[in-house]
């Protein structure tokens, strides 16, 4: 709402009689939720809120007019989908105060599409023009993974099209996946341990592919709430996977079946990746988009890391003391994994 407040401040600077209300609109599958904040001093004359005429509208006086305010708002706010108005229900009503202590009445409306997702719709909002003909409603609209600010004035309707925002939504989740792998130092340590031993390009591709397939499976299962594991168990398992890979590098000489090991540990890492998606509470089509795009971002991040490591690994393999470097690096990775395991299992 910072941009909206900036607009409001600019408008107020230009005219002392500016009349404003605020709204937040969110679209998710078949539901559109619309929170409207009406200035109490502006609606007081319309509803006679100040019943004791003391110059202050308290919460008791506001709640006494709740039914009338709700009827007023539902009569003047509408969502039109394919030529039909969606039914509106009141989901909440409460007093609200902004950062400058200005009092508002907040009305939460919910519009439900009975048979399909809300992808294209017309939004109508015509509030308080009988009080002030220049009244405006400043709104933030979240739809299709994007946010924008709109102004309702003079009865003008606003069009939304969530489908047009699909590519932007994909881009946001791809970026989230890339950032998640780049800032997930335990995942990076695991990848480093996996490719540290070198080998042919075919071997490295085989190992990375098995890891990708595995974490894609559990990422989907966890995000869809088919399988749920305690976060501490998952994070401790990731630390153990780092320790095991490092120990293999230290004590084994043959790595022909490392792809099997990385597949198994990839299943555990997938649950870790899913935690980022579970925090945003997605469902329906947007969840499918998020799963695909986020996973794509993780893969892009992994490929960037492996591509950055390969020249160094090729150079290191030519050195006479390459095995000593592998052992020393693996020992450092093991110590990191051990620290993370202790930290996570003990809840420090």
C-alpha positions as CSV (number, residue, x, y, z in Angstrom):
1,X,0.0,0.0,0.0
2,X,3.0,2.4,0.1
3,X,2.4,3.5,-3.5
4,X,-1.2,4.1,-2.7
5,X,-0.3,6.2,0.3
6,X,2.1,8.2,-1.8
7,X,-0.7,8.8,-4.4
8,X,-3.0,9.8,-1.5
9,X,-0.5,12.2,-0.1
10,X,0.1,13.8,-3.6
11,X,-3.6,14.2,-4.1
12,X,-4.1,15.7,-0.6
13,X,-1.4,18.2,-1.3
14,X,-3.3,19.5,-4.3
15,X,-6.7,19.8,-2.7
16,X,-8.0,20.1,0.8
17,X,-11.4,18.5,0.0
18,X,-10.0,15.2,-1.4
19,X,-12.1,12.2,-0.5
20,X,-10.5,8.8,-0.4
21,X,-11.1,5.2,0.6
22,X,-8.7,2.3,0.2
23,X,-9.0,-1.3,-0.9
24,X,-7.0,-4.5,-1.2
25,X,-8.2,-7.0,-3.8
26,X,-6.8,-10.6,-4.1
27,X,-7.7,-13.2,-6.7
28,X,-7.0,-16.9,-6.1
29,X,-8.7,-19.5,-8.2
30,X,-12.5,-19.2,-7.7
31,X,-12.4,-16.6,-4.9
32,X,-11.9,-12.9,-5.0
33,X,-11.5,-11.2,-1.7
34,X,-12.0,-7.4,-1.4
35,X,-11.1,-5.5,1.7
36,X,-12.4,-1.9,1.8
37,X,-11.5,0.8,4.3
38,X,-13.9,3.7,4.6
39,X,-12.9,6.9,6.5
40,X,-15.2,7.2,9.5
41,X,-15.4,11.0,9.4
42,X,-16.7,10.7,5.8
43,X,-19.3,8.0,6.4
44,X,-20.5,9.5,9.7
45,X,-22.9,12.0,8.0
46,X,-24.2,9.2,5.7
47,X,-25.0,6.7,8.6
48,X,-25.3,9.0,11.6
49,X,-22.6,7.2,13.5
50,X,-21.9,9.7,16.2
51,X,-25.2,9.0,18.1
52,X,-24.2,10.8,21.3
53,X,-22.9,13.9,19.4
54,X,-19.6,14.0,21.3
55,X,-17.6,14.4,18.2
56,X,-16.0,10.9,18.4
57,X,-17.3,7.7,16.8
58,X,-16.4,4.9,19.2
59,X,-16.3,1.1,18.3
60,X,-19.8,0.6,19.9
61,X,-21.4,3.3,17.7
62,X,-19.6,1.9,14.6
63,X,-20.8,-1.7,15.3
64,X,-24.3,-0.4,15.8
65,X,-24.3,0.7,12.2
66,X,-22.6,-2.4,10.9
67,X,-25.5,-3.9,9.0
68,X,-26.3,-0.6,7.2
69,X,-22.6,-0.1,6.2
70,X,-22.3,-3.7,4.9
71,X,-25.5,-3.3,2.8
72,X,-24.2,0.0,1.4
73,X,-20.8,-1.5,0.4
74,X,-22.3,-4.7,-1.1
75,X,-24.7,-2.6,-3.2
76,X,-21.9,-0.5,-4.6
77,X,-19.1,-3.0,-5.2
78,X,-19.4,-5.7,-7.8
79,X,-17.4,-8.4,-9.7
80,X,-18.7,-9.2,-13.2
81,X,-17.5,-12.4,-14.8
82,X,-18.7,-13.2,-18.3
83,X,-21.7,-10.8,-18.0
84,X,-22.9,-12.1,-14.7
85,X,-22.4,-10.6,-11.2
86,X,-20.8,-12.9,-8.7
87,X,-22.6,-13.2,-5.4
88,X,-21.0,-11.2,-2.6
89,X,-20.8,-12.2,1.0
90,X,-19.4,-10.2,4.0
91,X,-16.5,-12.0,5.5
92,X,-15.6,-9.5,8.2
93,X,-16.2,-6.0,9.7
94,X,-14.0,-4.2,12.1
95,X,-12.6,-0.7,13.1
96,X,-9.2,0.0,11.6
97,X,-6.6,2.8,12.3
98,X,-3.8,3.8,10.0
99,X,-0.3,4.8,11.0
100,X,-1.4,8.4,11.6
101,X,-4.3,7.3,13.8
102,X,-7.0,8.1,11.3
103,X,-10.0,5.9,12.0
104,X,-11.6,3.7,9.3
105,X,-14.3,1.0,9.0
106,X,-12.9,-2.1,7.3
107,X,-15.4,-4.3,5.4
108,X,-14.2,-7.6,4.0
109,X,-16.1,-9.0,1.0
110,X,-15.8,-12.4,-0.7
111,X,-16.9,-13.1,-4.2
112,X,-17.1,-16.8,-5.3
113,X,-17.3,-18.1,-8.8
114,X,-19.4,-21.3,-8.7
115,X,-18.0,-23.1,-11.7
116,X,-14.7,-21.8,-12.9
117,X,-11.6,-19.8,-11.8
118,X,-11.7,-16.0,-11.9
119,X,-9.3,-15.2,-14.7
120,X,-11.0,-12.3,-16.5
121,X,-13.5,-10.0,-14.6
122,X,-14.7,-6.5,-14.4
123,X,-14.5,-4.8,-11.0
124,X,-16.9,-2.0,-10.1
125,X,-16.6,0.2,-7.1
126,X,-18.7,3.4,-6.7
127,X,-18.4,4.6,-3.1
128,X,-19.4,7.8,-1.3
129,X,-20.0,9.9,-4.4
130,X,-23.2,11.1,-2.7
131,X,-21.0,12.5,0.1
132,X,-18.3,13.9,-2.2
133,X,-18.7,13.8,-6.0
134,X,-14.8,13.6,-6.3
135,X,-14.5,10.6,-4.1
136,X,-11.8,8.1,-5.2
137,X,-11.0,4.5,-4.1
138,X,-7.3,3.6,-4.3
139,X,-6.8,-0.1,-4.6
140,X,-4.1,-2.7,-4.9
141,X,-5.0,-5.7,-7.0
142,X,-3.1,-9.0,-6.6
143,X,-4.0,-11.4,-9.5
144,X,-2.1,-14.0,-11.5
145,X,1.0,-13.6,-9.4
146,X,1.3,-9.8,-10.0
147,X,0.3,-6.7,-8.1
148,X,-0.9,-3.4,-9.5
149,X,-2.4,-0.2,-8.2
150,X,-5.7,1.1,-9.7
151,X,-8.0,4.1,-9.0
152,X,-11.8,3.8,-9.0
153,X,-13.4,7.1,-9.7
154,X,-16.5,8.5,-11.4
155,X,-18.1,5.0,-11.6
156,X,-15.2,3.8,-13.9
157,X,-14.8,0.0,-13.9
158,X,-11.5,-1.8,-13.8
159,X,-10.6,-4.9,-15.9
160,X,-8.5,-7.7,-14.6
161,X,-7.0,-10.6,-16.6
162,X,-5.0,-13.1,-14.5
163,X,-4.2,-15.2,-17.6
164,X,-2.1,-12.4,-19.0
165,X,0.0,-12.5,-15.9
166,X,0.9,-16.2,-16.2
167,X,4.3,-15.6,-17.7
168,X,5.1,-13.0,-15.1
169,X,4.1,-15.5,-12.4
170,X,6.3,-18.1,-13.9
171,X,9.2,-15.7,-13.9
172,X,8.7,-14.9,-10.2
173,X,8.8,-18.5,-9.2
174,X,11.8,-19.3,-11.4
175,X,13.7,-16.5,-9.7
176,X,12.6,-17.8,-6.3
177,X,14.0,-21.3,-7.2
178,X,17.3,-19.8,-8.3
179,X,17.7,-17.7,-5.2
180,X,16.7,-20.7,-3.0
181,X,19.5,-22.8,-4.4
182,X,22.1,-20.0,-4.3
183,X,21.3,-19.1,-0.7
184,X,20.9,-22.6,0.4
185,X,24.5,-23.2,1.5
186,X,23.8,-26.8,2.6
187,X,22.5,-27.7,-0.9
188,X,25.5,-26.0,-2.5
189,X,27.8,-28.0,-0.1
190,X,26.1,-31.2,-1.1
191,X,26.5,-30.4,-4.8
192,X,30.1,-29.6,-4.3
193,X,30.7,-32.9,-2.5
194,X,29.0,-34.8,-5.3
195,X,31.0,-33.3,-8.2
196,X,34.3,-32.9,-6.2
197,X,35.5,-36.3,-7.3
198,X,35.3,-35.3,-10.9
199,X,34.8,-37.9,-13.6
200,X,33.6,-37.8,-17.1
201,X,30.9,-35.3,-18.3
202,X,28.6,-38.3,-18.8
203,X,29.1,-39.4,-15.1
204,X,28.5,-35.9,-13.8
205,X,25.3,-35.5,-15.9
206,X,24.0,-38.8,-14.7
207,X,24.6,-37.9,-11.1
208,X,23.0,-34.4,-11.4
209,X,20.0,-35.9,-13.4
210,X,19.3,-38.5,-10.7
211,X,19.4,-35.8,-8.0
212,X,17.0,-33.6,-10.1
213,X,14.5,-36.4,-10.7
214,X,14.5,-37.4,-7.0
215,X,14.0,-33.9,-5.5
216,X,11.3,-33.1,-8.2
217,X,9.3,-36.1,-6.9
218,X,9.4,-35.1,-3.2
219,X,9.1,-31.4,-4.0
220,X,5.7,-32.1,-5.7
221,X,4.6,-34.6,-3.0
222,X,5.3,-32.1,-0.2
223,X,3.9,-29.0,-1.9
224,X,0.7,-31.0,-2.7
225,X,0.6,-32.1,1.0
226,X,0.6,-35.8,-0.1
227,X,3.6,-36.5,2.2
228,X,4.6,-34.2,5.1
229,X,7.7,-34.6,7.2
230,X,8.8,-32.6,10.3
231,X,11.1,-29.7,9.2
232,X,13.7,-30.6,11.8
233,X,13.9,-34.2,10.4
234,X,14.2,-32.9,6.9
235,X,16.9,-30.4,7.7
236,X,18.9,-32.9,9.8
237,X,18.6,-35.4,6.9
238,X,20.1,-32.9,4.5
239,X,23.0,-32.4,6.9
240,X,23.5,-36.1,7.1
241,X,23.5,-36.4,3.3
242,X,26.4,-33.8,3.2
243,X,28.3,-35.8,5.8
244,X,27.8,-39.1,3.9
245,X,28.9,-37.7,0.5
246,X,32.0,-36.2,2.2
247,X,32.9,-39.6,3.9
248,X,32.5,-41.4,0.5
249,X,35.0,-39.0,-1.0
250,X,37.4,-39.6,1.9
251,X,37.3,-43.4,2.1
252,X,36.0,-44.8,-1.3
253,X,37.8,-45.1,-4.6
254,X,35.0,-46.3,-6.8
255,X,32.0,-44.1,-7.5
256,X,30.2,-46.0,-10.3
257,X,26.9,-46.0,-8.4
258,X,27.0,-42.6,-6.9
259,X,23.9,-41.7,-9.0
260,X,21.9,-44.1,-6.8
261,X,23.2,-42.4,-3.6
262,X,22.4,-39.0,-5.0
263,X,18.9,-40.1,-6.0
264,X,18.2,-41.3,-2.4
265,X,19.5,-38.1,-0.9
266,X,17.7,-36.0,-3.6
267,X,14.4,-37.3,-2.2
268,X,15.4,-35.7,1.2
269,X,16.5,-32.4,-0.4
270,X,13.2,-32.2,-2.3
271,X,11.4,-31.8,1.1
272,X,13.7,-29.0,1.9
273,X,13.0,-27.2,-1.4
274,X,9.3,-27.6,-0.7
275,X,9.4,-25.5,2.5
276,X,9.9,-22.3,0.4
277,X,6.6,-23.0,-1.6
278,X,4.6,-24.1,1.5
279,X,5.2,-20.7,3.0
280,X,3.2,-19.0,0.2
281,X,0.1,-21.2,0.6
282,X,-0.7,-21.9,-3.1
283,X,-3.4,-24.0,-4.6
284,X,-5.0,-25.0,-7.9
285,X,-3.6,-23.7,-11.2
286,X,-1.1,-21.4,-9.5
287,X,0.3,-24.2,-7.5
288,X,1.0,-26.2,-10.7
289,X,2.6,-23.1,-12.2
290,X,4.6,-22.5,-9.0
291,X,5.8,-26.2,-8.9
292,X,7.0,-26.2,-12.5
293,X,8.6,-22.8,-12.4
294,X,10.2,-23.1,-8.9
295,X,11.7,-26.5,-9.9
296,X,13.0,-25.0,-13.1
297,X,14.6,-22.2,-11.1
298,X,16.3,-24.8,-8.8
299,X,17.7,-26.6,-11.9
300,X,19.0,-23.4,-13.4
301,X,20.7,-22.6,-10.1
302,X,22.2,-26.1,-9.9
303,X,23.5,-26.0,-13.5
304,X,25.1,-22.6,-12.9
305,X,26.9,-23.9,-9.8
306,X,28.1,-27.1,-11.6
307,X,29.1,-25.1,-14.6
308,X,31.1,-22.7,-12.4
309,X,32.8,-25.6,-10.6
310,X,33.7,-27.7,-13.7
311,X,36.7,-25.6,-14.9
312,X,38.2,-25.6,-11.4
313,X,37.7,-29.4,-11.1
314,X,39.3,-30.0,-14.5
315,X,42.3,-27.9,-13.5
316,X,42.6,-29.5,-10.1
317,X,42.5,-33.0,-11.7
318,X,45.8,-32.2,-13.6
319,X,47.7,-31.3,-10.4
320,X,50.0,-33.8,-8.8
321,X,48.4,-33.3,-5.4
322,X,44.8,-33.3,-6.7
323,X,43.8,-36.2,-4.5
324,X,45.1,-34.4,-1.4
325,X,42.9,-31.4,-2.4
326,X,39.9,-33.6,-2.8
327,X,40.5,-35.1,0.6
328,X,41.0,-31.7,2.3
329,X,37.9,-30.2,0.6
330,X,35.9,-33.3,1.6
331,X,37.0,-33.0,5.2
332,X,35.9,-29.4,5.3
333,X,32.5,-30.4,3.8
334,X,32.2,-33.1,6.4
335,X,32.9,-30.7,9.2
336,X,30.3,-28.3,7.8
337,X,27.7,-31.1,7.5
338,X,28.5,-32.2,11.1
339,X,28.0,-28.6,12.4
340,X,24.7,-28.3,10.6
341,X,23.6,-31.7,11.8
342,X,24.4,-30.8,15.5
343,X,22.8,-27.4,15.1
344,X,19.5,-28.8,13.6
345,X,19.2,-31.9,15.7
346,X,19.7,-29.9,18.9
347,X,17.5,-27.0,17.8
348,X,20.2,-24.5,18.4
